[in-house]
Amino acid sequence: MKNKFFIFTIIVSLFFNQNLFAFEKKAENFISNTTSNAKKIILDSALNKVDKKKQLEQLALNSVDVEGLAKYTLGEERKKISEKQLKEYVDTFTIFFTKNLSSKLTDYSDQEVQVTGSKKISDNYVLVNSKIISKKDKQEILVDWRVFLINNKLVIRDLVVEGLSLARTQREEFASIVANKGFAGLIQNLQEYINKN
């Protein structure tokens, strides 16, 4: 009886370890595929710059939890505004985010992303480790991707570049704008960027 229980315990343990590994591997593959798709768009000579930006923006919407990121970057101000204002902010931030990201990515061509590992933080959160290597000067930048499982879909919520959280940096920048210009000033700043890009 003891032997049977011992074997059962081992089987259960192996099952859960495989599930854990599967979640991590899915997150790693998700980052590999997302960055690979982005590079294909960037290097596609058949696409003009406008079409590249559109495709990169759509890729970002499909792979990033933009609404969650929007709410996070609003910080404490989120508690002070109405639902209507929050919707306005999320909608405006979404356009700002995709345009900001696509305008930066279209200039990258020689970088290669290598996924180096991952760590499960919780049942719906995996931190995927990678390094971005420049083929031109062989410079390496360490980048961690915060990948979450939301409604059975993997999404990116943050990038940590050389230990610096981009989401947190954006949140601090927005808090500074709100402190000086208020919520309306933040919306205006985002809208101005959108109009220029």
ABEGO torsion letter per residue (X at the ends): XAAAAAAAAAAAAAAAAAAAAAAAAAAAAAAAAAAAAAAAAAABAABBAAAAAAAAAAAAAAABBAAAAAAAAAEAAAAABBAAAAAAAAAAAAAAAAAAAAAAAAABAABBBBBAEBBBABAABBBBBBBBBBAAAGBBBBBBBBBBBBGGBBBBABBBBGGBBAAAAAAAAAAAAAAAAEAAAAAAAAAAAAAAX
